[in-house]
Amino acid sequence: MDREGRMDRAALIQRKGEVQAEIARLRRQVEAMRARGDARRLAELERQLDAAMAEEARLRQAIDRSR
């Protein structure tokens, strides 16, 4: 991190990879919940998936700006 508390490019890229793995895991869980018809758990997983996808988008922008 720099003096303003921002992550450096390598850390941003590492975090993006972690978030992408989380997105893949959540997508698998969403599909499993859909197959089971578990609507209550499905809504929570979809919320988590949306948040992870938004974080990934923010990370992509931060990586692009760090060049």
Backbone as a printed PyTorch tensor [residue, N CA C, xyz], in Angstrom:
tensor([[[  0.8340,  -1.1870,   0.0000],
         [  0.0000,   0.0000,   0.0000],
         [  0.8730,   1.2430,   0.0000]],

        [[  0.3470,   2.3010,  -0.6140],
         [  1.1000,   3.5440,  -0.6120],
         [  0.7020,   4.3870,   0.6010]],

        [[  1.2030,   5.6030,   0.6520],
         [  0.9560,   6.4500,   1.8230],
         [ -0.5120,   6.7880,   2.0160]],

        [[ -1.2860,   6.8280,   0.9410],
         [ -2.7170,   7.1330,   1.0490],
         [ -3.5560,   5.8940,   1.3530]],

        [[ -2.9150,   4.7490,   1.5330],
         [ -3.6390,   3.5310,   1.8590],
         [ -4.1460,   2.7730,   0.6390]],

        [[ -3.7090,   3.1810,  -0.5520],
         [ -4.1210,   2.4710,  -1.7710],
         [ -3.2380,   1.2430,  -1.9690]],

        [[ -3.8270,   0.2300,  -2.5670],
         [ -3.0850,  -0.9990,  -2.8610],
         [ -2.2090,  -0.7700,  -4.0920]],

        [[ -1.0360,  -1.3900,  -4.1090],
         [ -0.2190,  -1.3060,  -5.3100],
         [ -0.7700,  -2.2540,  -6.3690]],

        [[ -0.2760,  -2.1150,  -7.5770],
         [ -0.8040,  -2.8720,  -8.7180],
         [ -0.7780,  -4.3790,  -8.4790]],

        [[  0.3310,  -4.8910,  -7.9530],
         [  0.4380,  -6.3410,  -7.7150],
         [ -0.6150,  -6.8000,  -6.7120]],

        [[ -0.8440,  -6.0110,  -5.6730],
         [ -1.8500,  -6.3760,  -4.6710],
         [ -3.2560,  -6.3290,  -5.2700]],

        [[ -3.4990,  -5.3360,  -6.1250],
         [ -4.8000,  -5.2410,  -6.7980],
         [ -5.0480,  -6.4700,  -7.6740]],

        [[ -4.0220,  -6.8650,  -8.4180],
         [ -4.1510,  -8.0290,  -9.3010],
         [ -4.3680,  -9.2980,  -8.4790]],

        [[ -3.6500,  -9.4100,  -7.3750],
         [ -3.8250, -10.5830,  -6.5040],
         [ -5.2430, -10.6250,  -5.9520]],

        [[ -5.7380,  -9.4900,  -5.4770],
         [ -7.0860,  -9.4410,  -4.9150],
         [ -8.1280,  -9.7550,  -5.9920]],

        [[ -7.9050,  -9.2580,  -7.2080],
         [ -8.8420,  -9.5480,  -8.3010],
         [ -8.9380, -11.0550,  -8.5370]],

        [[ -7.8000, -11.7460,  -8.4970],
         [ -7.8150, -13.1970,  -8.6510],
         [ -8.6030, -13.8790,  -7.5490]],

        [[ -8.4410, -13.3800,  -6.3270],
         [ -9.1930, -13.9440,  -5.1930],
         [-10.6850, -13.7190,  -5.3840]],

        [[-11.0550, -12.5300,  -5.8180],
         [-12.4750, -12.2110,  -6.0360],
         [-13.0390, -13.0570,  -7.1760]],

        [[-12.2610, -13.2620,  -8.2350],
         [-12.7280, -14.1020,  -9.3390],
         [-12.9770, -15.5310,  -8.8720]],

        [[-12.1240, -16.0390,  -7.9940],
         [-12.3380, -17.3860,  -7.4500],
         [-13.6090, -17.4190,  -6.6060]],

        [[-13.8420, -16.3480,  -5.8360],
         [-15.0580, -16.2670,  -5.0230],
         [-16.2970, -16.2150,  -5.9230]],

        [[-16.2140, -15.4710,  -7.0130],
         [-17.3350, -15.3830,  -7.9560],
         [-17.6450, -16.7660,  -8.5320]],

        [[-16.6200, -17.4980,  -8.9180],
         [-16.8280, -18.8450,  -9.4650],
         [-17.4900, -19.7520,  -8.4280]],

        [[-17.0250, -19.6710,  -7.1820],
         [-17.6050, -20.4820,  -6.1050],
         [-19.0650, -20.1090,  -5.8820]],

        [[-19.3510, -18.8170,  -5.8390],
         [-20.7200, -18.3640,  -5.6210],
         [-21.6350, -18.7660,  -6.7700]],

        [[-21.1290, -18.7040,  -7.9880],
         [-21.9480, -19.1210,  -9.1380],
         [-22.3200, -20.6010,  -9.0370]],

        [[-21.3610, -21.4160,  -8.6160],
         [-21.6700, -22.8460,  -8.4300],
         [-22.7320, -23.0350,  -7.3470]],

        [[-22.6070, -22.2850,  -6.2710],
         [-23.5840, -22.4040,  -5.1890],
         [-24.9640, -21.9180,  -5.6240]],

        [[-25.0060, -20.8300,  -6.3950],
         [-26.2830, -20.3140,  -6.8930],
         [-26.9720, -21.3730,  -7.7480]],

        [[-26.2170, -21.9980,  -8.6340],
         [-26.8000, -23.0400,  -9.4820],
         [-27.3140, -24.2070,  -8.6490]],

        [[-26.5800, -24.5840,  -7.6240],
         [-27.0280, -25.6850,  -6.7490],
         [-28.3110, -25.3130,  -6.0170]],

        [[-28.3950, -24.0760,  -5.5370],
         [-29.6020, -23.6400,  -4.8240],
         [-30.7930, -23.5630,  -5.7830]],

        [[-30.5500, -23.1340,  -7.0070],
         [-31.6410, -23.1060,  -8.0010],
         [-32.1440, -24.5130,  -8.2620]],

        [[-31.2300, -25.4610,  -8.3800],
         [-31.6110, -26.8510,  -8.6380],
         [-32.4320, -27.4170,  -7.4750]],

        [[-32.0940, -27.0000,  -6.2620],
         [-32.8200, -27.4810,  -5.0750],
         [-34.1030, -26.7130,  -4.8080]],

        [[-34.2070, -25.5140,  -5.3980],
         [-35.3850, -24.6850,  -5.1440],
         [-35.3470, -23.9780,  -3.8100]],

        [[-34.1620, -23.7310,  -3.2800],
         [-33.9910, -23.0680,  -1.9770],
         [-33.9470, -21.5570,  -2.1790]],

        [[-35.1300, -20.9330,  -2.2670],
         [-35.2400, -19.5170,  -2.6120],
         [-34.6120, -18.6060,  -1.5590]],

        [[-34.7610, -18.9320,  -0.2870],
         [-34.2370, -18.0580,   0.7710],
         [-32.7170, -17.9800,   0.6990]],

        [[-32.0750, -19.1060,   0.6020],
         [-30.6020, -19.1250,   0.5120],
         [-30.1400, -18.5560,  -0.8250]],

        [[-30.9140, -18.7880,  -1.8810],
         [-30.5780, -18.2920,  -3.2100],
         [-30.4840, -16.7670,  -3.2200]],

        [[-31.4150, -16.0880,  -2.5860],
         [-31.4060, -14.6210,  -2.5510],
         [-30.1370, -14.0990,  -1.8830]],

        [[-29.7250, -14.7130,  -0.7980],
         [-28.5090, -14.3000,  -0.0980],
         [-27.2660, -14.5410,  -0.9590]],

        [[-27.1950, -15.6910,  -1.6090],
         [-26.0530, -15.9900,  -2.4770],
         [-25.9870, -15.0330,  -3.6620]],

        [[-27.1450, -14.7000,  -4.2270],
         [-27.1620, -13.7620,  -5.3460],
         [-26.7120, -12.3770,  -4.9020]],

        [[-27.0590, -11.9750,  -3.6910],
         [-26.6000, -10.6930,  -3.1530],
         [-25.0790, -10.7080,  -3.0090]],

        [[-24.5450, -11.8100,  -2.4750],
         [-23.0940, -11.9360,  -2.3330],
         [-22.4030, -11.9360,  -3.6960]],

        [[-23.0040, -12.6050,  -4.6610],
         [-22.4460, -12.6490,  -6.0110],
         [-22.4190, -11.2520,  -6.6260]],

        [[-23.5100, -10.5110,  -6.4850],
         [-23.5520,  -9.1410,  -7.0030],
         [-22.4630,  -8.2810,  -6.3740]],

        [[-22.2710,  -8.4130,  -5.0640],
         [-21.2450,  -7.6280,  -4.3700],
         [-19.8490,  -7.9990,  -4.8530]],

        [[-19.5970,  -9.2730,  -5.0510],
         [-18.2810,  -9.7220,  -5.5270],
         [-18.0340,  -9.2280,  -6.9500]],

        [[-19.0520,  -9.2620,  -7.7790],
         [-18.8980,  -8.7890,  -9.1530],
         [-18.6360,  -7.2820,  -9.1780]],

        [[-19.2830,  -6.5390,  -8.2860],
         [-19.0410,  -5.0980,  -8.2000],
         [-17.6130,  -4.8290,  -7.7310]],

        [[-17.1340,  -5.6090,  -6.7630],
         [-15.7540,  -5.4500,  -6.3090],
         [-14.7760,  -5.7460,  -7.4490]],

        [[-15.0500,  -6.7900,  -8.2190],
         [-14.1710,  -7.1230,  -9.3390],
         [-14.1090,  -5.9620, -10.3310]],

        [[-15.2450,  -5.3480, -10.6070],
         [-15.2800,  -4.2160, -11.5420],
         [-14.4540,  -3.0500, -11.0010]],

        [[-14.5920,  -2.7700,  -9.7000],
         [-13.8000,  -1.6930,  -9.0850],
         [-12.3100,  -2.0090,  -9.1630]],

        [[-11.9570,  -3.2600,  -8.9200],
         [-10.5530,  -3.6580,  -8.9870],
         [-10.0060,  -3.5080, -10.4080]],

        [[-10.7890,  -3.9060, -11.4040],
         [-10.3450,  -3.7570, -12.7910],
         [-10.0630,  -2.2900, -13.1110]],

        [[-10.9340,  -1.4080, -12.6580],
         [-10.7320,   0.0270, -12.8980],
         [ -9.4830,   0.5220, -12.1740]],

        [[ -9.2960,   0.0910, -10.9350],
         [ -8.1180,   0.5150, -10.1770],
         [ -6.8340,   0.0040, -10.8230]],

        [[ -6.8740,  -1.2120, -11.3340],
         [ -5.6970,  -1.7740, -12.0260],
         [ -5.4070,  -0.9490, -13.2810]],

        [[ -6.4340,  -0.6210, -14.0330],
         [ -6.2400,   0.1860, -15.2390],
         [ -5.6510,   1.5590, -14.8950]],

        [[ -6.1210,   2.1580, -13.8150],
         [ -5.6180,   3.4870, -13.4100],
         [ -4.2000,   3.4230, -12.8650]],

        [[ -3.7510,   2.2530, -12.4320],
         [ -2.4370,   2.1330, -11.7980],
         [ -1.2970,   2.0440, -12.8050]],

        [[ -1.5910,   2.0400, -14.0660],
         [ -0.5400,   1.9190, -15.1000],
         [  0.2690,   3.1820, -15.2240]]])
